[in-house]
């Protein structure tokens, strides 16, 4: 499986006071799991969240240097990047139990995420 990386950068100006770059995972499942590698932070959900109630995982990850912090809300597992005033890179990835990745369990999905983290 591959992941997608997003690069956001302000070239002229700056974020407004109190604003942060952010990303998140739709809250089909109430619980989000988090972890870290030497360099990266990751958050993910795994479970019956596809349209047909099949197992699917959704994940985001970014360098710990951006200081991701969860912001509570009803619709998403949202993370702001406290230490990214002009630029941030973050990634996302997904896997479906019937997809090509052969990921069928929470543990296998977390292993896939860790493998994608830098």
FIKOLZA-1660 file (N, C-alpha, C; in steps of 0.1 Angstrom, whole numbers, plus 5000, padded with zeros to 4 digits):
% residues 118
   i   px   py   pz ch aa at
   1 5008 4988 5000  A  X  N
   1 5000 5000 5000  A  X CA
   1 5009 5012 5000  A  X  C
   2 5003 5023 4994  A  X  N
   2 5011 5035 4994  A  X CA
   2 5003 5045 5002  A  X  C
   3 5009 5056 5006  A  X  N
   3 5003 5067 5013  A  X CA
   3 5004 5080 5005  A  X  C
   4 4996 5089 5008  A  X  N
   4 4996 5102 5002  A  X CA
   4 5002 5112 5012  A  X  C
   5 5011 5121 5007  A  X  N
   5 5017 5131 5015  A  X CA
   5 5012 5145 5010  A  X  C
   6 5008 5153 5020  A  X  N
   6 5004 5166 5017  A  X CA
   6 5014 5176 5022  A  X  C
   7 5018 5186 5014  A  X  N
   7 5027 5196 5017  A  X CA
   7 5019 5209 5017  A  X  C
   8 5018 5216 5028  A  X  N
   8 5012 5229 5029  A  X CA
   8 5022 5239 5033  A  X  C
   9 5022 5251 5026  A  X  N
   9 5032 5261 5029  A  X CA
   9 5026 5275 5026  A  X  C
  10 5029 5284 5035  A  X  N
  10 5025 5298 5033  A  X CA
  10 5037 5305 5027  A  X  C
  11 5035 5310 5015  A  X  N
  11 5046 5317 5008  A  X CA
  11 5047 5332 5010  A  X  C
  12 5035 5338 5011  A  X  N
  12 5035 5352 5014  A  X CA
  12 5025 5354 5026  A  X  C
  13 5030 5359 5037  A  X  N
  13 5021 5362 5048  A  X CA
  13 5023 5351 5059  A  X  C
  14 5013 5349 5067  A  X  N
  14 5013 5339 5078  A  X CA
  14 4999 5335 5082  A  X  C
  15 4998 5325 5090  A  X  N
  15 4985 5321 5095  A  X CA
  15 4980 5331 5104  A  X  C
  16 4967 5333 5105  A  X  N
  16 4961 5343 5114  A  X CA
  16 4964 5339 5128  A  X  C
  17 4965 5349 5137  A  X  N
  17 4967 5346 5152  A  X CA
  17 4957 5335 5156  A  X  C
  18 4963 5325 5163  A  X  N
  18 4955 5315 5169  A  X CA
  18 4951 5304 5159  A  X  C
  19 4955 5305 5146  A  X  N
  19 4952 5295 5136  A  X CA
  19 4963 5285 5135  A  X  C
  20 4960 5273 5131  A  X  N
  20 4970 5262 5129  A  X CA
  20 4966 5254 5117  A  X  C
  21 4976 5248 5111  A  X  N
  21 4974 5237 5101  A  X CA
  21 4968 5226 5108  A  X  C
  22 4959 5218 5101  A  X  N
  22 4952 5207 5108  A  X CA
  22 4949 5196 5098  A  X  C
  23 4946 5184 5103  A  X  N
  23 4941 5173 5095  A  X CA
  23 4933 5164 5105  A  X  C
  24 4927 5154 5099  A  X  N
  24 4920 5145 5108  A  X CA
  24 4914 5133 5101  A  X  C
  25 4907 5125 5108  A  X  N
  25 4900 5113 5103  A  X CA
  25 4885 5114 5107  A  X  C
  26 4877 5111 5097  A  X  N
  26 4863 5112 5099  A  X CA
  26 4859 5102 5111  A  X  C
  27 4850 5106 5119  A  X  N
  27 4847 5099 5131  A  X CA
  27 4836 5088 5129  A  X  C
  28 4839 5078 5120  A  X  N
  28 4829 5067 5119  A  X CA
  28 4830 5058 5131  A  X  C
  29 4842 5058 5138  A  X  N
  29 4844 5050 5150  A  X CA
  29 4847 5060 5161  A  X  C
  30 4842 5058 5173  A  X  N
  30 4845 5067 5184  A  X CA
  30 4859 5068 5189  A  X  C
  31 4866 5056 5188  A  X  N
  31 4880 5056 5193  A  X CA
  31 4890 5057 5182  A  X  C
  32 4900 5065 5185  A  X  N
  32 4912 5067 5177  A  X CA
  32 4924 5062 5185  A  X  C
  33 4932 5055 5178  A  X  N
  33 4945 5049 5184  A  X CA
  33 4956 5057 5179  A  X  C
  34 4966 5059 5188  A  X  N
  34 4978 5067 5185  A  X CA
  34 4990 5060 5188  A  X  C
  35 5001 5064 5182  A  X  N
  35 5014 5058 5185  A  X CA
  35 5025 5067 5180  A  X  C
  36 5037 5063 5181  A  X  N
  36 5048 5070 5176  A  X CA
  36 5060 5061 5173  A  X  C
  37 5068 5066 5163  A  X  N
  37 5080 5060 5160  A  X CA
  37 5091 5070 5165  A  X  C
  38 5103 5067 5161  A  X  N
  38 5114 5076 5166  A  X CA
  38 5112 5090 5161  A  X  C
  39 5107 5092 5148  A  X  N
  39 5105 5105 5142  A  X CA
  39 5090 5109 5141  A  X  C
  40 5081 5100 5140  A  X  N
  40 5067 5103 5136  A  X CA
  40 5057 5100 5147  A  X  C
  41 5046 5107 5146  A  X  N
  41 5034 5105 5153  A  X CA
  41 5024 5099 5144  A  X  C
  42 5015 5090 5148  A  X  N
  42 5004 5085 5140  A  X CA
  42 4992 5084 5148  A  X  C
  43 4980 5085 5141  A  X  N
  43 4967 5082 5146  A  X CA
  43 4959 5074 5136  A  X  C
  44 4951 5065 5141  A  X  N
  44 4943 5057 5131  A  X CA
  44 4931 5051 5138  A  X  C
  45 4922 5047 5129  A  X  N
  45 4910 5040 5133  A  X CA
  45 4910 5027 5125  A  X  C
  46 4905 5016 5130  A  X  N
  46 4903 5004 5123  A  X CA
  46 4890 4997 5128  A  X  C
  47 4882 4992 5119  A  X  N
  47 4870 4986 5123  A  X CA
  47 4860 4986 5112  A  X  C
  48 4848 4983 5115  A  X  N
  48 4837 4982 5106  A  X CA
  48 4832 4996 5103  A  X  C
  49 4838 5003 5093  A  X  N
  49 4835 5016 5089  A  X CA
  49 4834 5019 5074  A  X  C
  50 4834 5008 5066  A  X  N
  50 4831 5009 5052  A  X CA
  50 4816 5011 5050  A  X  C
  51 4812 5014 5038  A  X  N
  51 4798 5016 5035  A  X CA
  51 4790 5003 5038  A  X  C
  52 4797 4991 5035  A  X  N
  52 4791 4978 5037  A  X CA
  52 4794 4972 5051  A  X  C
  53 4799 4980 5060  A  X  N
  53 4802 4976 5073  A  X CA
  53 4813 4965 5074  A  X  C
  54 4823 4967 5065  A  X  N
  54 4835 4959 5065  A  X CA
  54 4846 4966 5071  A  X  C
  55 4856 4958 5076  A  X  N
  55 4868 4964 5082  A  X CA
  55 4876 4973 5073  A  X  C
  56 4879 4985 5078  A  X  N
  56 4887 4994 5070  A  X CA
  56 4895 5003 5080  A  X  C
  57 4907 5006 5076  A  X  N
  57 4915 5015 5085  A  X CA
  57 4918 5028 5078  A  X  C
  58 4918 5039 5086  A  X  N
  58 4922 5052 5081  A  X CA
  58 4932 5058 5091  A  X  C
  59 4943 5063 5085  A  X  N
  59 4954 5068 5093  A  X CA
  59 4959 5081 5088  A  X  C
  60 4965 5089 5098  A  X  N
  60 4973 5101 5095  A  X CA
  60 4986 5100 5102  A  X  C
  61 4997 5105 5096  A  X  N
  61 5009 5106 5104  A  X CA
  61 5017 5118 5099  A  X  C
  62 5026 5122 5108  A  X  N
  62 5034 5134 5106  A  X CA
  62 5046 5134 5115  A  X  C
  63 5056 5142 5112  A  X  N
  63 5068 5143 5121  A  X CA
  63 5064 5148 5135  A  X  C
  64 5070 5142 5145  A  X  N
  64 5067 5147 5159  A  X CA
  64 5071 5161 5161  A  X  C
  65 5080 5166 5153  A  X  N
  65 5085 5180 5155  A  X CA
  65 5074 5190 5153  A  X  C
  66 5063 5186 5146  A  X  N
  66 5052 5196 5144  A  X CA
  66 5042 5196 5156  A  X  C
  67 5045 5188 5166  A  X  N
  67 5037 5188 5178  A  X CA
  67 5022 5187 5176  A  X  C
  68 5018 5176 5170  A  X  N
  68 5003 5174 5168  A  X CA
  68 4996 5173 5181  A  X  C
  69 4984 5179 5181  A  X  N
  69 4976 5179 5194  A  X CA
  69 4961 5177 5189  A  X  C
  70 4955 5167 5196  A  X  N
  70 4941 5165 5193  A  X CA
  70 4931 5176 5197  A  X  C
  71 4921 5179 5189  A  X  N
  71 4911 5189 5193  A  X CA
  71 4898 5181 5193  A  X  C
  72 4891 5181 5204  A  X  N
  72 4879 5174 5205  A  X CA
  72 4868 5180 5197  A  X  C
  73 4860 5172 5190  A  X  N
  73 4848 5176 5183  A  X CA
  73 4840 5164 5180  A  X  C
  74 4828 5166 5175  A  X  N
  74 4818 5155 5173  A  X CA
  74 4820 5147 5160  A  X  C
  75 4826 5154 5150  A  X  N
  75 4826 5148 5136  A  X CA
  75 4839 5141 5132  A  X  C
  76 4850 5146 5138  A  X  N
  76 4863 5140 5133  A  X CA
  76 4873 5139 5145  A  X  C
  77 4883 5131 5143  A  X  N
  77 4894 5130 5151  A  X CA
  77 4904 5140 5145  A  X  C
  78 4904 5152 5150  A  X  N
  78 4911 5164 5144  A  X CA
  78 4924 5166 5152  A  X  C
  79 4935 5168 5144  A  X  N
  79 4948 5172 5150  A  X CA
  79 4953 5185 5144  A  X  C
  80 4957 5194 5153  A  X  N
  80 4963 5206 5149  A  X CA
  80 4978 5204 5151  A  X  C
  81 4986 5212 5143  A  X  N
  81 5001 5211 5144  A  X CA
  81 5005 5224 5150  A  X  C
  82 5009 5223 5163  A  X  N
  82 5012 5234 5172  A  X CA
  82 5025 5241 5168  A  X  C
  83 5034 5233 5161  A  X  N
  83 5047 5238 5158  A  X CA
  83 5049 5238 5143  A  X  C
  84 5040 5244 5136  A  X  N
  84 5041 5245 5121  A  X CA
  84 5035 5258 5117  A  X  C
  85 5043 5269 5118  A  X  N
  85 5037 5282 5116  A  X CA
  85 5037 5286 5101  A  X  C
  86 5046 5281 5093  A  X  N
  86 5047 5284 5079  A  X CA
  86 5045 5272 5069  A  X  C
  87 5048 5260 5074  A  X  N
  87 5048 5249 5066  A  X CA
  87 5046 5236 5074  A  X  C
  88 5039 5226 5068  A  X  N
  88 5037 5213 5074  A  X CA
  88 5036 5203 5063  A  X  C
  89 5042 5191 5066  A  X  N
  89 5040 5179 5057  A  X CA
  89 5033 5168 5066  A  X  C
  90 5022 5163 5061  A  X  N
  90 5016 5151 5068  A  X CA
  90 5011 5141 5057  A  X  C
  91 5009 5129 5062  A  X  N
  91 5005 5119 5053  A  X CA
  91 4992 5112 5058  A  X  C
  92 4985 5105 5048  A  X  N
  92 4974 5097 5052  A  X CA
  92 4974 5084 5044  A  X  C
  93 4968 5074 5049  A  X  N
  93 4967 5061 5042  A  X CA
  93 4955 5054 5047  A  X  C
  94 4950 5045 5039  A  X  N
  94 4938 5037 5042  A  X CA
  94 4940 5023 5037  A  X  C
  95 4933 5014 5043  A  X  N
  95 4934 5000 5039  A  X CA
  95 4920 4994 5042  A  X  C
  96 4916 4985 5033  A  X  N
  96 4903 4978 5034  A  X CA
  96 4906 4963 5034  A  X  C
  97 4898 4956 5043  A  X  N
  97 4901 4942 5045  A  X CA
  97 4900 4934 5032  A  X  C
  98 4893 4938 5022  A  X  N
  98 4893 4931 5009  A  X CA
  98 4902 4938 4998  A  X  C
  99 4910 4947 5003  A  X  N
  99 4919 4954 4993  A  X CA
  99 4932 4946 4991  A  X  C
 100 4940 4952 4982  A  X  N
 100 4952 4945 4978  A  X CA
 100 4963 4944 4989  A  X  C
 101 4961 4952 5000  A  X  N
 101 4972 4952 5010  A  X CA
 101 4972 4939 5019  A  X  C
 102 4961 4932 5018  A  X  N
 102 4960 4919 5026  A  X CA
 102 4959 4922 5041  A  X  C
 103 4956 4935 5045  A  X  N
 103 4955 4939 5059  A  X CA
 103 4941 4934 5064  A  X  C
 104 4941 4926 5074  A  X  N
 104 4928 4921 5079  A  X CA
 104 4925 4924 5094  A  X  C
 105 4936 4929 5101  A  X  N
 105 4934 4931 5115  A  X CA
 105 4940 4945 5119  A  X  C
 106 4936 4950 5130  A  X  N
 106 4941 4962 5136  A  X CA
 106 4956 4962 5137  A  X  C
 107 4962 4951 5142  A  X  N
 107 4976 4950 5143  A  X CA
 107 4983 4951 5130  A  X  C
 108 4978 4944 5120  A  X  N
 108 4984 4945 5107  A  X CA
 108 4983 4959 5101  A  X  C
 109 4972 4966 5104  A  X  N
 109 4971 4980 5099  A  X CA
 109 4981 4989 5106  A  X  C
 110 4983 4987 5119  A  X  N
 110 4993 4995 5126  A  X CA
 110 5007 4992 5120  A  X  C
 111 5010 4980 5117  A  X  N
 111 5023 4976 5112  A  X CA
 111 5025 4983 5098  A  X  C
 112 5014 4984 5090  A  X  N
 112 5015 4991 5077  A  X CA
 112 5018 5006 5079  A  X  C
 113 5011 5012 5089  A  X  N
 113 5014 5026 5092  A  X CA
 113 5028 5028 5096  A  X  C
 114 5033 5020 5106  A  X  N
 114 5047 5022 5111  A  X CA
 114 5057 5021 5099  A  X  C
 115 5054 5011 5090  A  X  N
 115 5063 5009 5078  A  X CA
 115 5063 5022 5069  A  X  C
 116 5052 5029 5069  A  X  N
 116 5051 5041 5060  A  X CA
 116 5057 5053 5067  A  X  C
 117 5058 5053 5080  A  X  N
 117 5063 5065 5087  A  X CA
 117 5078 5066 5084  A  X  C
 118 5083 5078 5084  A  X  N
 118 5097 5080 5081  A  X CA
 118 5105 5080 5094  A  X  C
% end
